Amino acid sequence: MRPNTSGPRSFRLALLAAAAGAAGLGAQQIPSATGRTIEAESGAPVPDASVFVAGTAVQVLGGADGRFVIPPLAAGAYTVRVVADGFRPAEREFTAAAGPPPELTIALERAVFEVPALVVTASREAASPGDAPVSVSVMSGDEIRRRNVISLQEALPFAQGVIFNAGQMDIRGATGLARGVGSRVLMLLDGHRVLSGVGASIEFDALPVLDVERIEIVKGPHSTLFGTNALGGVVNVITKRPPAEPETVVRAYYGLFDTPTGDSFT
């Protein structure tokens, strides 16, 4: 009877195949990169950040300690993009190649969210524009400065419903051409009236531009709260709070027409 030698040989071949497969599987599982996300200011870890690899379908989620692992990719250069709640997106480039994976440290800067403007003129209480009892609009100081104007008289017509008739402010046609009797739109500076002693006209030269935080424009009659001058509406110019340290701000203008002769605000 012939001895059966196929069994041990087959077993050895199976072991060799399994070992080769395990070696190949281990090589495939080497990550392309590892890293962690931290806060740019404090260096503390940023948890649960979403990590994307541009040009691929790879997306991983960082852990509670901010660490993440990018799975194996084909050799080449890649860009990783990190997104986290409350932080600005950040990008970082890395190269996937044979050998130890690179360690990426990605610092995220906190995002500054724009808080909806508060309206205190409409009801003398803080409220958002959508909750105000009347039609209002808000112009921020940044918007005014982007208009590249030298006075609020030039900035206010950019607000919806505000025009000027013969130098008098007019909101939705409430003023008309009422010469000599003052505007029916009340102008306030931090809640205080800004009117000249003669004719009750608005003194726009007394209103600073660089120090404006926002302008609240109330459209429609508001004499119940502010008196007869507010028949056509109210414009309240709210200035910034004084800084902790003294500072000097200079703004220059140039052009061929309407060059200012001189404006000084204190």
PyMOL commands that set and color helices and strands:
alter all, ss='L'
color gray80, all
select helices_A, chain A and resi 6-28+129-131+141-146+152-158+204-206+223-226+228-230
alter helices_A, ss='H'
color red, helices_A
select strands_A, chain A and resi 33-39+50-53+59-61+67-70+76-83+90-96+103-108+136-140+162-165+168-171+185-189+192-193+212-219+233-239
alter strands_A, ss='S'
color yellow, strands_A
deselect
rebuild
show_as cartoon
